[in-house]
C-alpha cells in the first residue's frame, strides 16, 4: 500500500513538472516593435510620457511658435548640428521633461491612477517661451532645487531613525481641511498628508504676510522669486507657532474664577516637520520649485497661489527625481519629445500607447521628407517652365521684328501711291480709267482686311505654368504674322500697278493723239471715273495706323517680363536650397533613429 502511494506521488510530481514545461500560460505583452536591446528607448519614452501627463493642462493649453513649426518633428541634436537650435519648439520644456523623472508613488491613490491610465492626447507644440534667467539659476544651482535636492536629502533621510521624535500634534489646528481621515501614525500616506498640510500652510502664510508674521518662519523661502532656495534647511528649520493643548499636564484640572467651568490649558508651540517627514517635505519642495520655475513662467501666470493650487494634489502622489543619465537626457530631447509632441495622432492614442508604437516615427519623418522632395521637384519644374517661357518671348520678339521689316517695304510702296493720288488734287480732279479704279477698290478691301487683322493680334502675356497653352498661342500668333506679311506683299504689288495707271494717265496729257490712242487700246478701256478723295484719305489713315501698330509691336520691350522671370527663377533657386536643407535635416533625424535602433515597419 505504501508503495502504491509513493507511485502516485511520483506520478503527480512528473505531471506537475510537465505541466510547468508544456502547459505554461504566456502572459499577454504590449506591442513592442523593437528587439530587447532597444527596450531602453521604450522605457525612456514611457518616463517622458509620465512627465507629459504630469504637465497635463500645461501641455494641452500650450500655444506654439509658428517659426518653429517646420522643424517640429526634429530633435535637439540635429537642430544644433545645422545651427537651428533657436527653432527648437521644445527648447524650454525639454529641461523639466528630460532632466527630471516624474514617478508615481506606488499605492492606490489618485496620482497613480492618473498616470497609469494616461488619458492625455497629443497636444499642440510647446511654445518657445523664455524663463527668467535668475529663476533658472536658482533652479539649477541651489541644492534644494529640482535638479539636486531630492537625491541629496533623501539619501540622508534613509538612515534616519523614525522613532527619534514621538511627539505628535493635531493637524486640524493647521486650519486646513483634513477630512480625508489621516489619524494613524503608522500610515505612510497619512504622514505625507500631515506634512503636506504643514507645507501648504507655511507657504501660504509666508506668501501672504511677507515675513511680517512672527508666528511663521519659512527658512530660505525667496518670496520674490517664489522658490525655496535650500530644501534641507527649509524642512529642518521652518515652523508655524500654534495654540495647542498642553498634554503634559493633562490630568490637572483648571477651574475658572468665574464659576465651576473646567478648561484645558493651551500653550503656543512651534509645529515643525518631523524627521521622518523630511523625505516627503523635500519632495514637496522640489514639486513646488518645479512649478514655480517652469510651469508658472511658461504659462505666464501671476497668481502667487498658483503652484499650491496646481500641485497640491501631487505632493503625496508624485515624486520628481533628478536624471543624470546623459543617454536618457539626449534620447529624450533628440527623439522622444519631437515624436510625442509633433505626431498628428489620428488614432487618438495616449502617450503611453504611442511609446509602444514608436517605430512609426520613421514613417512620419519619411512622409515629411517626401513632401520636401515633391516641393523641390515642383520648384525645379517652375524654373524649367520659366526658361521655356523666356525662349518663347524671344521667338515672339523675333516674329514681330520680321513683320516690322516687311511692313517697312509695304508702307513705302503704298505711301508713294497715296502721295501721287493726293498730289493730283492740287490741280484738277483726277480721272482714272475704270480698270485703275477697280484695282484701287480692290486695294481698299485688302487694306481693310489688313487693318482688322493687325488689330486682332495680341502681344502675349504668357503663364509660365501653362507651357502647352503658351506654345499653342505662339504658333497661332506666328500664323497670323505670316498671313499679314502675305497680304502686305499683295497690297504692295497692287499699289505699283495703280501707280503705273496714274503715271500713264498723266503721260497721255502730254503725248500726241497717236500715243493716247495706243494707251487706250492697251487697256481696251476708254471710260474714265473720278477719284473719291474722302475714301482715299480714309484708306491712307488706316495704312498709317497699321504702320504704327506694327512698329509698336516690334519696339515693345519685354525686358520687364524677362527681368521678372529672372527674379522668379532666383526665388525658386533659393526655395530649392531650403528644400535641400530640409531634406538633409530630416535625413539626419532618420539616420539618428536608425543608429538608436529604430527600424521602419
Secondary structure, DSSP 4 states (H G I P E B T S, - for coil): -HHHHHHHHHHHHHHHHHHHHHSPPPPP-----S-GGGHHHHHHHHHHHHHHHHTHHHHHT----GGGGGGTTS-HHHHHHTT-GGG-TTTTHHHHHHSEEEEE-SSSSHHHHHHHH---B--PPPP-PPPPHHHHHHHHHSTTSTTTHHHHHHHHHTTS-GGG------GGGGSS--TTT---TT-HHHHHHHHHHHHHHHHHHHHHHTT--TTEE-TTEETTTTEES-HHHHHHH-EEEEEEE-GGGTT--EE-TTSS-EE--EEEEEEE--GGGHHHHHHHHHHHHHIIIIIHHHTT---TTHHHHHHGGGTTTEEEEE---HHHHHHIIIIIHHHHHH---TT--BHHHHHTTTTHHHHHHHHHHHHHHHHHHHHHHHHHHHHHHHHHHHHHHHHHHHHHHHHHHHHHHHHHHHHHHHHGGGSSPPEEEHHHHHHHHHHHHHHHHHHHHHHH-------TT-HHHHHHHHHHHHHHHHHHHHHHHHHHHHHHHHHHHHHHHHHHHHS-HHHHHHHHHHHT---EEE--HHHHHHHHHHHHHHHHHHHHHHH---HHHHHHHHHHHHHHHHHHHHHHHHHHHHHHHHHHHHHTT----
